[in-house]
Amino acid sequence: MAISTRKIILSACMVLLVALALFAGYVWVALSWSYSKGERAGYIQKFSQKGWLCKTWEGEMQMIPAPGVLPEKFLFSVRDEAVAAKLNGAMGKKVSVSYEQHKGIPTTCFGESEYFVTGIASVE
């Protein structure tokens, strides 16, 4: 009993479509459901758009330490162009950023960090 080539190709295409749909669903959940939310304050040190195919906004903030404590860097990504414009305007100023943490994002095409800045406010 031989299986036709057409049935094999159709079955392979169905398996591929199901795998793609599962992957797309996983990415959607990872990007829309945040693991944690919070705020951090400091000075924006570096902010640039990076990537060959997927251009993402990536930044680095020098967090304000307590006296006697070494400074800490907060690496983040930005998906919203309006927030990116505000961050560009706040370079070198003391700011507070609101962020969401998204764990398990499968590729850096959405951002190199798991922390996504969603808002910015001036502290000074």
C-alpha positions in Angstrom: 0.0 0.0 0.0 1.8 3.1 -1.2 1.1 6.6 0.0 0.8 9.1 -2.8 3.4 11.9 -3.1 0.5 14.4 -2.9 -0.6 13.2 0.5 3.0 13.4 1.8 3.4 17.0 0.6 0.0 18.0 2.0 0.8 16.5 5.4 4.2 18.2 5.5 2.6 21.5 4.7 0.0 21.1 7.4 2.7 20.2 10.0 4.7 23.3 8.9 1.6 25.6 9.1 0.7 24.3 12.6 4.3 24.8 13.7 4.3 28.4 12.3 0.9 29.1 14.0 2.2 27.8 17.4 5.4 29.9 17.1 3.4 33.1 16.1 1.1 32.5 19.1 4.0 32.1 21.5 5.6 35.3 20.2 2.3 37.2 20.6 1.9 36.0 24.2 5.6 36.8 25.1 5.2 40.3 23.7 1.8 41.1 25.1 1.9 39.6 28.6 4.4 41.3 30.9 6.3 39.3 33.6 6.8 42.5 35.6 6.4 46.2 35.5 8.3 49.0 37.2 10.2 52.2 37.1 13.8 53.1 37.2 15.6 56.5 37.5 18.9 57.6 36.2 20.7 59.3 33.2 20.3 58.1 29.6 23.9 57.3 28.5 23.3 55.7 25.2 20.4 55.3 22.9 20.5 54.2 19.3 18.6 52.3 16.6 20.4 49.0 15.8 20.0 46.0 13.6 20.5 44.7 10.1 17.0 43.6 9.2 15.0 44.4 12.3 15.8 47.9 13.5 15.2 48.2 17.2 15.8 51.1 19.6 18.3 50.0 22.3 19.4 52.1 25.3 21.6 52.1 28.3 20.7 54.1 31.5 23.2 54.8 34.3 21.1 54.3 37.4 21.4 56.6 40.4 23.2 54.6 43.1 23.1 55.1 46.9 26.2 56.7 48.4 29.1 54.3 48.4 27.5 51.9 45.9 28.9 51.3 42.4 26.6 52.6 39.6 24.5 50.1 37.8 23.6 50.1 34.1 20.0 49.3 33.0 19.8 48.0 29.4 16.5 48.4 27.7 14.7 48.3 24.4 11.9 50.6 23.0 9.2 49.5 20.6 7.2 52.8 20.5 8.6 55.6 18.2 7.0 58.3 20.3 8.8 57.1 23.4 12.0 56.8 21.5 11.7 60.4 20.4 11.2 61.5 24.0 14.2 59.4 25.1 16.4 61.1 22.4 15.3 64.5 23.8 16.2 63.5 27.3 19.8 62.5 26.7 22.0 63.6 29.6 19.1 64.5 31.8 17.9 62.8 35.0 14.7 60.8 34.1 12.4 58.1 35.4 11.4 55.4 32.9 8.5 53.0 33.2 9.2 49.6 31.8 7.7 46.1 31.3 9.7 42.9 31.4 8.9 40.3 28.8 10.6 37.0 29.4 11.1 34.3 26.8 11.1 36.4 23.6 12.6 34.0 21.1 14.6 36.4 18.9 16.4 39.8 19.1 14.2 41.1 16.2 11.8 42.6 18.8 14.6 44.0 21.0 17.9 42.9 22.5 16.7 43.3 26.1 13.8 41.8 28.0 13.1 45.2 29.4 10.9 47.4 27.2 10.5 51.1 28.2 6.9 52.3 27.8 7.1 55.8 29.2 9.5 58.5 30.4 9.2 61.4 32.9 11.7 64.1 33.8 12.9 64.0 37.4 14.7 67.4 37.6 
